Amino acid sequence: MTCPKCSGQLEQTTYAEIEVDRCTKCAGIWFDSQEAEALKTIQGSESLDIGTTNAKSELDARDRDLPCPRCRVAMMRMLDLDRHKIWYECCPKCGGMWLDAGEFRQFKQNFRSRWSRRDRKTR
């Protein structure tokens, strides 16, 4: 598969028996439907994210549609507002999700901050 951001090659990598595709050039990660949701709850899965968010400024795609690496449909830009503001792309056809380098770590931190807020409310 080809990276939707930089046209690099995506290579498969596995954590806890869940296989994702990471770009060999920009280190962004493609998650098939529900893979990011499953991995965000697994301790240590942030090790899949080997990039830094500093490198992504040149790859920002706000002005163009990005093709899904799986089915080539134009992906939708989504916003996760929490501890970290994360813009990511999601495929409306296959449900896959693209996170730029460094964003999966932030995605997991957002999940943990939501969890800790809910936990505090129940006490």
Contact map, one row per residue, 1 for C-alpha under 8 A:
111000001110000000000000000000000000000000000000000000000000000000001100000000000000000000000000000000000000000000000000000
111100111100000000000000000000000000000000000000000000000000000000001000000000000000000000000000000000000000000000000000000
111111111100000000000010000100000000000000000000000000000000000000001000000000000000000000000000000000000000000000000000000
011111100000000000000000000000000000000000000000000000000000000001111000000000000000000000000000000000000000000000000000000
001111100000000000000000000000000000000000000000000000000011100001000000000000000000000000000000000000000000000000000000000
001111110000000000000000110000000000000000000000000000000010000000000000000000000000000000000000000000000000000000000000000
011111111000000000000000000000000000000000000000000000000000000000000000000000000000000000000000000000000000000000000000000
011001111100000000000011110000000000000000000000000000000000000000000000000000000000000000000000000000000000000000000000000
111000111110000000000011100000000000000000000000000000000000000000000000000000000000000000000000000000000000000000000000000
111000011111000000001111000000000000000000000000000000000000000000000000000000000000000000000000000000000000000000000000000
100000001111100000001111000000000000000000000000000000000000000000000000000000000000000000000000000000000000000000000000000
000000000111110000111100000000000000000000000000000000000000000000000000000000000000000000000000000000000000000000000000000
000000000011111000111100000000000000000000000001000000000000000000000000000000000000000000000000000000000000000000000000000
000000000001111111110000000000000000000000000000000000000000000000000000000000000000000000000000000000000000000000000000000
000000000000111111100000000000000000000000001001000000000000000000000000000000000000000000000000000000000000000000000000000
000000000000011111000000000000000000000001001000000000000000000000000000000000000000000000000000000000000000000000000000000
000000000000011111100000000000000000000000000000000000000000000000000000000000000000000000000000000000000000000000000000000
000000000000011111110000000000000010001000000000000000000000000000000000000000000000000000000000000000000000000000000000000
000000000001111011111000000000000000000000000000000000000000000000000000000000000000000000000000000000000000000000000000000
000000000001110001111100000011110010000000000000000000000000000000000000000000000000000000000000000000000000000000000000000
000000000111100000111110000011100000000000000000000000000000000000000000000000000000000000000000000000000000000000000000000
000000000111100000011111001111000000000000000000000000000000000000000000000000000000000000000000000000000000000000000000000
001000011110000000001111111110000000000000000000000000000000000000000000000000000000000000000000000000000000000000000000000
000000011110000000000111111000000000000000000000000000000000000000000000000000000000000000000000000000000000000000000000000
000001011000000000000011111000000000000000000000000000000000000000000000000000000000000000000000000000000000000000000000000
000001010000000000000011111100000000000000000000001000110000000000000000000000000000000000000000000110000000000000000000000
000000000000000000000111111110000000000000000000111000000000000000000000000000000000000000000000000110000000000000000000000
001000000000000000000110011111000000000000000000101000000000000000000000000000000000000000000000011111000000000000000000000
000000000000000000011110001111100000000000000000100000000000000000000000000000000000000000000000011110010000000000000000000
000000000000000000011100000111110000000000000000000000000000000000001000000000000000000000000001111000000000000000000000000
000000000000000000011000000011111111000000000000000000000000000000000000000000000000000000000001110000000000000000000000000
000000000000000000010000000001111111000000000000000000000000000000000000000000000000000000000111100000000000000000000000000
000000000000000000000000000000111111000000000000000000000000000000000000000000000000000000000111100000000000000000000000000
000000000000000000000000000000111111110000000000000000000000000000000000000000000000000000000011000000000000000000000000000
000000000000000001010000000000111111111000000000000000000000000000000000000000000000000000000000000000000000000000000000000
000000000000000000000000000000111111111100000000000000000000000000000000000000000000000000000000100000000000000000000000000
000000000000000000000000000000000111111110000000000000000000000000000000000000000000000000000000000000000000000000000000000
000000000000000000000000000000000111111111000000000000000000000000000000000000000000000000000000000000000000000000000000000
000000000000000001000000000000000011111111001000000000000000000000000000000000000000000000000000000000000000000000000000000
000000000000000000000000000000000001111111101100000000000000000000000000000000000000000000000000000000000011001000000000000
000000000000000000000000000000000000111111100000000000000000000000000000000000000000000000000000000000000001000000000000000
000000000000000100000000000000000000011111111000000000000000000000000000000000000000000000000000000000000000000000000000000
000000000000000000000000000000000000000111111100000000000000000000000000000000000000000000000000000000000000000000000000000
000000000000000000000000000000000000000001111110000000000000000000000000000000000000000000000000000000000000000000000000000
000000000000001100000000000000000000001101111111000000000000000000000000000000000000000000000000000000000000000000000000000
000000000000000000000000000000000000000100111111100000000000000000000000000000000000000000000000000000011001000000000000000
000000000000000000000000000000000000000000011111110000000000000000000000000000000000000000000000000000000000000000000000000
000000000000101000000000000000000000000000001111110000000000000000000000000000000000000000000000000000000000000000000000000
000000000000000000000000001110000000000000000111111000000000000000000000000000000000000000000000000011111000000000000000000
000000000000000000000000001000000000000000000011111100000000000000000000000000000000000000000000000011000000000000000000000
000000000000000000000000011100000000000000000000111110100000000000000000000000000000000000000000000011000000000000000000000
000000000000000000000000000000000000000000000000011111110000000000000000000000000000000000000000000011100000000000000000000
000000000000000000000000000000000000000000000000001111111000000000000000000000000000000000000000000111100000000000000000000
000000000000000000000000000000000000000000000000000111111000000000000000000000000000000000000000000000000000000000000000000
000000000000000000000000010000000000000000000000001111111100000000000000000000000000000000000000000010000000000000000000000
000000000000000000000000010000000000000000000000000111111111000000000000000000000000000000000000000110000000000000000000000
000000000000000000000000000000000000000000000000000011111111000000000000000000000000000000000000000000000000000000000000000
000000000000000000000000000000000000000000000000000000111111000000000000000000000000000000000000000000000000000000000000000
000011000000000000000000000000000000000000000000000000011111100000000000000000000000000000000000000000000000000000000000000
000010000000000000000000000000000000000000000000000000011111110000000000000000000000000000000000000000000000000000000000000
000010000000000000000000000000000000000000000000000000000011111111000000000000000000000000000000000000000000000000000000000
000000000000000000000000000000000000000000000000000000000001111110000000000010000000000000000000000000000000000000000000000
000000000000000000000000000000000000000000000000000000000000111110000000000000000000000000000000000000000000000000000000000
000000000000000000000000000000000000000000000000000000000000111111000000000000000000000000000000000000000000000000000000000
000000000000000000000000000000000000000000000000000000000000111111100000011100000000000000000000000000000000000000000000000
000110000000000000000000000000000000000000000000000000000000100111110000011000000000000010000000000000000000000000000000000
000100000000000000000000000000000000000000000000000000000000000011111011111000000000000000000000000000000000000000000000000
000100000000000000000000000000000000000000000000000000000000000001111111111000000000000001100001000000000000000000000000000
111100000000000000000000000001000000000000000000000000000000000000111111000000000000000000000000000000000000000000000000000
100000000000000000000000000000000000000000000000000000000000000000011111000000000000000000000101000000000000000000000000000
000000000000000000000000000000000000000000000000000000000000000000111111100000000000000000001100000000000000000000000000000
000000000000000000000000000000000000000000000000000000000000000000111111110000000000000000000000000000000000000000000000000
000000000000000000000000000000000000000000000000000000000000000000110011111000000000000000111000000000000000000000000000000
000000000000000000000000000000000000000000000000000000000000000011110001111100000000000000100000000000000000000000000000000
000000000000000000000000000000000000000000000000000000000000000011110000111110000000000011110000000000000000000000000000000
000000000000000000000000000000000000000000000000000000000000000010000000011111000000000011110000000000000000000000000000000
000000000000000000000000000000000000000000000000000000000000010000000000001111100000001111000000000000000000000000000000000
000000000000000000000000000000000000000000000000000000000000000000000000000111110000001111000000000000000000000000000000000
000000000000000000000000000000000000000000000000000000000000000000000000000011111000111100000000000000000000000000000000000
000000000000000000000000000000000000000000000000000000000000000000000000000001111101111100000000000000000000000000000000000
000000000000000000000000000000000000000000000000000000000000000000000000000000111111110000000000000000000000000000000000000
000000000000000000000000000000000000000000000000000000000000000000000000000000011111100000000000000000000000010011000000000
000000000000000000000000000000000000000000000000000000000000000000000000000000001111100000000000000000000000110010000000000
000000000000000000000000000000000000000000000000000000000000000000000000000000011111110000000000000000000110110000000000000
000000000000000000000000000000000000000000000000000000000000000000000000000000111111111000000000000000000000000000000000000
000000000000000000000000000000000000000000000000000000000000000000000000000000111001111100000000000000100110000000000000000
000000000000000000000000000000000000000000000000000000000000000000000000000011110000111110000000000000000000000000000000000
000000000000000000000000000000000000000000000000000000000000000000000000000011110000011111000000111100000000000000000000000
000000000000000000000000000000000000000000000000000000000000000001000000001111000000001111100000111000000000000000000000000
000000000000000000000000000000000000000000000000000000000000000000010000001111000000000111110011110000000000000000000000000
000000000000000000000000000000000000000000000000000000000000000000010000111100000000000011111111100000000000000000000000000
000000000000000000000000000000000000000000000000000000000000000000000000101100000000000001111111000000000000000000000000000
000000000000000000000000000000000000000000000000000000000000000000000010100000000000000000111110000000000000000000000000000
000000000000000000000000000000011000000000000000000000000000000000000110000000000000000000111111000000000000000000000000000
000000000000000000000000000000011100000000000000000000000000000000000000000000000000000001111111100000000000000000000000000
000000000000000000000000000001111100000000000000000000000000000000010100000000000000000001110111110000000000000000000000000
000000000000000000000000000001111001000000000000000000000000000000000000000000000000000111100011111000000000000000000000000
000000000000000000000000000111100000000000000000000000000000000000000000000000000000000111000001111100000000000000000000000
000000000000000000000000000111000000000000000000000000000000000000000000000000000000000110000000111111110000000000000000000
000000000000000000000000011110000000000000000000000010010000000000000000000000000000000100000000011111110000000000000000000
000000000000000000000000011110000000000000000000111110110000000000000000000000000000000000000000001111110000000000000000000
000000000000000000000000000100000000000000000000111110000000000000000000000000000000000000000000001111111100000000000000000
000000000000000000000000000000000000000000000000100110000000000000000000000000000000010000000000001111111110000000000000000
000000000000000000000000000010000000000000000100100000000000000000000000000000000000000000000000001111111111000000000000000
000000000000000000000000000000000000000000000100100000000000000000000000000000000000000000000000000001111111100000000000000
000000000000000000000000000000000000000000000000000000000000000000000000000000000001010000000000000001111111110000000000000
000000000000000000000000000000000000000100000000000000000000000000000000000000000001010000000000000000111111111000000000000
000000000000000000000000000000000000000110000100000000000000000000000000000000000000000000000000000000011111111100000000000
000000000000000000000000000000000000000000000000000000000000000000000000000000000011000000000000000000001111111110000000000
000000000000000000000000000000000000000000000000000000000000000000000000000000000111000000000000000000000111111111000000000
000000000000000000000000000000000000000100000000000000000000000000000000000000000000000000000000000000000011111111100000000
000000000000000000000000000000000000000000000000000000000000000000000000000000000000000000000000000000000001111111110000000
000000000000000000000000000000000000000000000000000000000000000000000000000000000110000000000000000000000000111111111000000
000000000000000000000000000000000000000000000000000000000000000000000000000000000100000000000000000000000000011111111100000
000000000000000000000000000000000000000000000000000000000000000000000000000000000000000000000000000000000000001111111110000
000000000000000000000000000000000000000000000000000000000000000000000000000000000000000000000000000000000000000111111111000
000000000000000000000000000000000000000000000000000000000000000000000000000000000000000000000000000000000000000011111111100
000000000000000000000000000000000000000000000000000000000000000000000000000000000000000000000000000000000000000001111111110
000000000000000000000000000000000000000000000000000000000000000000000000000000000000000000000000000000000000000000111111111
000000000000000000000000000000000000000000000000000000000000000000000000000000000000000000000000000000000000000000011111111
000000000000000000000000000000000000000000000000000000000000000000000000000000000000000000000000000000000000000000001111111
000000000000000000000000000000000000000000000000000000000000000000000000000000000000000000000000000000000000000000000111111
000000000000000000000000000000000000000000000000000000000000000000000000000000000000000000000000000000000000000000000011111
